[in-house]
Amino acid sequence: MILISVLMPVYNTKSSELQAAIESILEQSYRDFEFIIINDGSTNDAEDVILSYKDERIKYFKNDQNLKLIATLNKGLDLCSGKYIARLDADDYSVPERLERQVRYMESHLNVGLLGTFFEYFPNNEKPVQLESFDDIKLCIRYLPGCLLHSSAMIRKSVLKDNNLYYNTGCVHAEDFKMWSDLSRVCDVDILPEVLTFYRMSDNGICANNKVWQNKMLRVIALENIIRDFECDKQLLYSILVKYIKGLLISKEEFFALKTLLEKFLNLLYPKISAPFNDYLLKYITSMLRHFKIDDGENKIIWMNR
């Protein structure tokens, strides 16, 4: 049985970036894996680049048309035969020891179903603020996007199968955050405090081109988890969330109900989380209120985020 399946969707990735991603996997110190590469209807030379590698570990699949990322990822989850599924985006890359370090950890921590790693942005080699404490990860994974990089993830496939978990098709551009929050309800999540993955910063990437929608979806997922996990008037709060998704106004009373919930949430969690991540939590959660439009009763839109 193959222990690891590496899953990488590809869509019109630049040849030099795609080559770097592929080679970072083929050059791993841990050698026993299958490399599932799915070409999602690319119109550039991506197929030529992929087919230029004559490595029996590569299993190449091609979508007849562009299915988009989430459908391609879900197709890939079913194609993966390994005990663990390691993710990599086609413009990122992993250090040679990544798979070896992660599989060793997963094999000795049977309760962990999702394992990330520290990462750096490149080409500027910027180091983001990252979670080190297991307790912090457990507390933050459902409420803070960016805790775990998609390209660093290794998932225990049995956890997906046992809980019928796939990437949520309703969470476009935030599918990874939704998957992590779903997994956190059925297994432990951890992060190796080693830089084993590099995330490419690009002005023309999927995230950059869909930033407004992506940020809205991330807020929706975080708020849905807060409403679900904390004591509140769930019917009222879910109705507020639906209005936000649809771009509708909320009343002053609804705004203050949401504000009260977020203050309660912060009062409970903020002291439990290590610095500097607790400040990130504070800034992110309080900033949510800026995105709700309130009707003051006189057909005027106001923001009450003070």
C-alpha positions in Angstrom: 0.0 0.0 0.0 1.3 3.5 -0.9 1.6 5.6 2.2 1.3 9.1 0.6 -0.6 10.5 -2.2 0.5 14.0 -3.3 -2.4 15.9 -4.9 -1.8 18.9 -7.2 -4.4 20.5 -9.5 -3.0 22.5 -12.4 -4.6 25.3 -14.4 -2.5 27.5 -16.7 0.4 27.6 -14.3 3.5 29.2 -15.8 5.9 26.5 -16.9 8.8 27.6 -14.7 6.6 27.7 -11.6 5.0 24.3 -12.5 8.4 22.8 -13.0 9.6 24.0 -9.6 6.5 22.6 -7.9 6.8 19.2 -9.6 10.5 18.9 -9.0 10.1 19.8 -5.3 8.0 16.6 -4.9 10.0 14.3 -7.1 13.1 15.3 -5.1 11.6 14.4 -1.7 13.8 12.4 0.6 10.8 10.2 1.3 10.4 8.3 -2.0 7.3 6.0 -1.6 4.4 8.1 -2.9 2.1 8.6 -5.8 1.9 12.0 -7.4 -1.6 12.8 -8.6 -1.5 15.7 -11.0 -4.8 16.8 -12.5 -4.7 19.2 -15.4 -8.0 21.2 -15.1 -8.4 22.1 -18.8 -5.3 24.3 -19.1 -4.9 26.2 -22.4 -1.2 26.9 -22.1 1.8 24.5 -22.2 1.0 22.9 -18.7 0.4 19.5 -20.2 3.7 19.5 -22.1 5.5 20.4 -18.9 3.8 17.6 -16.9 4.4 15.0 -19.6 8.1 15.9 -19.9 8.7 14.1 -16.5 9.1 10.4 -16.9 8.6 9.3 -13.3 6.5 6.3 -12.6 5.2 7.9 -9.4 3.4 10.5 -11.5 -0.3 9.7 -12.3 -1.6 12.2 -14.7 -5.2 13.0 -15.2 -6.8 15.6 -17.5 -10.3 17.2 -17.2 -12.0 17.5 -20.5 -13.1 21.0 -19.5 -12.2 23.5 -16.7 -14.1 22.2 -13.7 -12.5 24.8 -11.4 -10.5 24.1 -8.3 -13.0 22.6 -5.8 -14.5 20.1 -8.2 -10.9 19.1 -9.3 -9.8 18.8 -5.7 -12.8 16.5 -4.8 -12.0 14.4 -7.9 -8.5 14.2 -6.7 -9.5 13.1 -3.2 -11.2 10.0 -4.7 -8.2 9.3 -7.0 -5.8 9.3 -4.1 -5.1 5.7 -2.8 -2.6 6.6 -0.1 -3.1 6.5 3.7 -2.2 10.2 3.7 -3.0 13.0 1.2 -0.4 15.8 0.9 -1.5 18.9 -0.9 0.6 21.3 -3.1 -0.5 24.1 -5.3 1.1 24.2 -8.7 3.0 27.4 -8.1 4.3 26.6 -4.6 7.0 24.3 -3.6 8.1 22.0 -0.7 11.5 21.5 0.8 13.0 17.9 0.3 12.3 16.8 3.8 8.6 17.8 3.9 6.9 14.5 3.3 9.4 12.6 5.5 8.8 14.9 8.4 5.1 14.9 8.1 4.5 11.2 7.6 6.8 10.4 10.6 4.7 12.7 12.7 1.4 11.3 11.5 2.5 7.7 12.0 3.3 8.5 15.7 0.3 10.7 16.4 -2.7 8.6 15.4 -5.2 11.2 16.8 -4.0 13.9 14.3 -6.0 13.9 11.1 -4.7 17.1 9.6 -1.1 18.3 9.8 0.3 21.5 8.4 3.8 23.1 8.5 5.3 26.5 8.9 5.8 28.3 5.6 7.3 31.4 4.1 6.1 33.7 1.4 8.4 34.0 -1.6 10.0 35.5 -3.6 10.5 38.0 -0.7 11.0 35.2 1.9 8.6 37.0 4.3 7.9 35.1 7.5 4.2 35.3 8.5 3.0 35.1 12.1 2.3 31.4 12.7 0.8 29.2 15.5 3.3 27.1 17.5 1.2 25.9 20.4 -1.1 22.9 19.9 -3.6 24.6 22.2 -3.6 27.7 20.0 -4.2 25.6 16.9 -7.1 23.8 18.5 -8.7 27.1 19.5 -8.0 29.1 16.3 -8.4 26.7 13.4 -12.2 27.3 13.1 -12.1 31.0 13.6 -9.0 32.4 11.9 -8.2 31.9 8.3 -4.5 31.6 7.5 -3.7 29.3 10.4 -2.8 26.4 8.1 -1.5 26.8 4.6 -3.2 24.6 2.0 0.0 23.7 0.3 1.5 22.5 3.6 -1.5 20.2 4.5 -1.3 16.4 5.0 -4.7 14.8 5.7 -5.4 11.3 7.0 -7.6 9.9 4.3 -9.5 7.6 6.7 -10.8 10.7 8.5 -12.2 12.1 5.2 -13.7 8.7 4.3 -15.2 8.0 7.8 -16.9 11.4 7.9 -17.8 11.7 4.2 -15.8 15.0 4.0 -15.1 16.8 0.8 -14.2 20.3 -0.1 -17.4 22.4 0.2 -18.6 23.6 -3.2 -20.3 26.6 -1.6 -17.1 28.0 -0.3 -15.3 29.2 -3.5 -11.9 30.6 -2.8 -12.2 29.6 0.9 -12.5 25.9 0.5 -9.4 25.1 2.5 -10.5 27.1 5.6 -13.9 25.3 5.5 -12.2 21.9 5.2 -9.9 22.7 8.2 -12.9 23.8 10.3 -14.8 20.6 9.3 -11.8 18.4 10.1 -11.2 20.1 13.4 -14.6 18.8 14.6 -13.7 15.2 14.0 -9.9 14.9 14.6 -7.0 16.7 16.1 -5.1 19.3 14.0 -1.4 20.2 14.4 1.3 22.2 12.7 5.0 21.3 12.5 7.0 24.3 13.6 9.4 24.0 10.7 9.4 25.9 7.4 8.7 23.0 5.0 6.6 24.8 2.4 7.0 28.1 0.4 3.9 30.0 -0.8 4.2 32.1 -3.9 3.0 35.7 -3.7 1.6 36.8 -7.0 -0.4 39.8 -8.2 -2.2 37.7 -10.7 -3.0 34.5 -8.7 -6.4 33.2 -7.9 -6.4 34.8 -4.4 -5.2 38.2 -5.7 -7.8 38.2 -8.4 -10.7 37.2 -6.1 -9.6 38.9 -2.9 -12.9 40.7 -2.1 -15.1 37.6 -2.5 -12.5 35.4 -0.8 -12.4 37.7 2.3 -16.2 37.7 2.5 -16.3 33.9 2.4 -13.6 33.6 5.0 -15.7 35.9 7.3 -18.8 33.9 6.7 -17.1 30.6 7.6 -15.6 32.1 10.8 -18.9 33.7 11.8 -20.8 30.5 11.2 -18.4 28.6 13.4 -18.6 31.2 16.2 -22.4 31.1 16.1 -22.4 27.3 16.1 -19.9 27.0 18.9 -20.9 29.7 21.3 -24.1 30.3 23.3 -26.3 32.9 21.5 -29.7 33.3 19.8 -28.8 31.1 16.9 -31.9 31.7 14.9 -31.3 35.4 15.0 -27.6 35.3 14.4 -27.9 32.9 11.5 -30.5 35.2 9.9 -28.0 38.0 10.2 -25.4 35.9 8.5 -27.8 35.1 5.7 -28.4 38.8 5.2 -24.7 39.5 5.0 -24.2 36.8 2.4 -27.0 38.3 0.3 -25.6 41.8 0.8 -28.7 43.0 2.7 -28.9 45.6 5.4 -29.3 44.6 9.0 -31.0 46.6 11.8 -29.3 48.3 14.7 -30.7 45.7 17.0 -29.2 42.9 14.8 -25.9 44.7 14.7 -25.7 44.9 18.5 -26.7 41.2 18.8 -23.7 40.4 16.6 -21.4 42.8 18.4 -22.4 41.2 21.7 -21.6 37.7 20.5 -18.2 38.7 19.1 -17.3 40.5 22.4 -18.3 37.4 24.3 -16.2 35.2 21.9 -13.2 37.4 22.3 -13.5 37.7 26.1 -13.4 33.9 26.3 -10.7 33.1 23.7 -8.3 36.1 23.8 -6.7 35.3 27.1 -6.1 31.6 26.2 -4.1 32.3 23.0 -0.4 33.1 22.9 0.9 36.4 21.7 1.2 37.6 18.9 -1.6 35.5 17.6 -4.1 36.8 20.1 -3.6 40.2 18.6 -4.3 38.8 15.2 -7.5 37.3 16.6 -8.6 40.6 18.1 -8.0 42.6 14.9 -9.6 40.0 12.7 -12.8 39.5 14.7 -13.3 43.2 15.5 -12.8 44.1 11.8 -15.7 41.9 10.9 -18.2 44.5 12.1 -16.9 47.0 9.5 -18.4 44.9 6.8 -22.0 44.9 8.0 -24.3 47.7 6.6 -26.9 48.9 9.0 -30.2 50.6 8.3 -30.8 53.3 10.8 -34.5 53.4 10.0 -34.3 56.4 7.8 -33.2 54.6 4.6 -29.6 55.6 5.4 -26.7 53.1 5.5 -24.4 53.5 8.5 -21.5 51.6 9.9 -21.3 51.1 13.6 -18.0 49.4 14.2 -16.6 51.6 17.0 
